[in-house]
Amino acid sequence: MSQIIAYCGLVCSSCPVFLATKNDDDAARKETANFFSKKLGLDFKPEDVNCDGCLCEGGRLIAHCSICEIRKCCREKGHKNCAVCKERPCGHLSKFHELSSDAKASFEALLKEIGQN
């Protein structure tokens, strides 16, 4: 499977939520729900762990992705990802990259790939 990179730079295809969904793996759903509940202090249940990736049209999304301002903005602008946006980095993207160094690194690699560094 080739990499699926979200609007913000997260690699959906490496995300434990995406993988549990793709593999229809209930044990992975339970493990991921426990991990996210502890890490984020939220009440994730195994049945909440279903996501087809934020680029999907009409697929399942984990709760945050369905309300994500970065996703919403890119979709409204018709962008494939934030790397092509002339207004980057916006406050939403910068704030998210402060929380996720993995997404930031993936995003920066994407910028280099398209010659936008």
C-alpha positions in Angstrom: 0.0 0.0 0.0 1.4 3.4 -0.9 1.4 6.1 1.8 -1.8 8.1 2.4 -0.8 11.5 3.6 -3.5 13.7 5.3 -4.0 17.4 4.6 -1.8 18.3 7.6 1.0 15.8 7.0 -0.1 12.9 9.2 0.5 9.6 7.4 -2.9 8.0 7.6 -1.6 4.7 6.2 0.6 4.4 9.3 -2.1 5.5 11.8 -3.2 2.7 14.2 -6.8 3.8 13.8 -6.6 3.5 10.0 -4.8 0.2 10.2 -7.3 -1.3 12.7 -10.1 -0.2 10.3 -8.4 -1.5 7.2 -7.7 -4.8 8.8 -11.0 -5.0 10.6 -9.0 -5.8 13.8 -11.1 -5.6 17.0 -8.1 -6.3 19.2 -6.2 -3.4 17.6 -9.3 -1.2 18.0 -9.3 -2.0 21.7 -5.6 -1.4 22.1 -5.8 1.9 20.2 -8.8 3.1 22.1 -7.0 2.5 25.4 -3.8 4.2 24.2 -5.7 7.3 22.9 -7.8 7.5 26.0 -4.7 7.6 28.2 -2.7 9.8 25.9 -5.4 12.4 25.2 -7.4 12.0 28.4 -10.6 11.3 26.3 -13.0 8.5 26.5 -12.3 6.5 23.4 -14.1 3.2 23.0 -13.1 0.5 20.5 -16.2 1.2 18.4 -14.9 4.8 18.0 -11.7 3.5 16.3 -12.8 3.5 12.7 -11.3 5.7 10.0 -10.8 5.4 6.3 -8.4 8.4 6.2 -9.2 12.1 6.1 -8.9 12.3 2.3 -11.7 9.8 1.8 -15.0 10.9 0.4 -17.9 9.7 2.4 -15.9 7.2 4.5 -15.6 6.7 8.2 -13.7 9.3 10.2 -12.5 9.3 13.8 -14.2 12.0 15.8 -11.5 14.7 15.5 -11.0 14.3 11.7 -14.7 15.0 11.1 -14.4 18.4 12.8 -10.8 19.2 11.9 -10.3 22.8 10.8 -7.3 21.9 8.6 -9.3 19.3 6.8 -12.3 21.6 6.4 -10.1 24.4 5.0 -8.3 22.2 2.5 -11.6 20.7 1.3 -13.2 24.2 0.9 -10.2 25.4 -1.1 -10.0 22.2 -3.1 -6.4 21.6 -2.0 -4.9 18.1 -2.0 -3.0 19.1 1.1 -1.8 22.2 3.0 1.6 22.1 1.2 0.0 23.7 -1.9 -1.7 26.5 0.0 -0.4 30.0 -0.5 -1.5 30.9 3.0 0.6 28.3 4.8 1.5 27.9 7.4 -1.8 29.1 9.0 -2.4 29.1 12.7 -4.3 25.8 12.7 -1.5 24.0 10.9 1.3 25.5 13.0 -0.6 24.7 16.2 -1.1 21.1 15.1 2.5 20.7 14.1 3.5 21.8 17.7 1.5 18.8 18.9 2.7 16.3 16.3 6.3 16.3 15.4 5.6 13.3 13.1 3.0 15.2 11.1 5.4 18.2 10.9 8.3 16.1 9.6 6.1 14.4 7.1 4.7 17.7 6.0 8.2 19.2 5.6 9.2 16.2 3.5 6.1 16.8 1.3 7.1 20.4 0.8 10.6 19.3 -0.3 9.0 16.8 -2.7 6.9 19.4 -4.4 9.7 22.0 -4.3 7.9 24.3 -1.9 10.4 24.4 1.0 
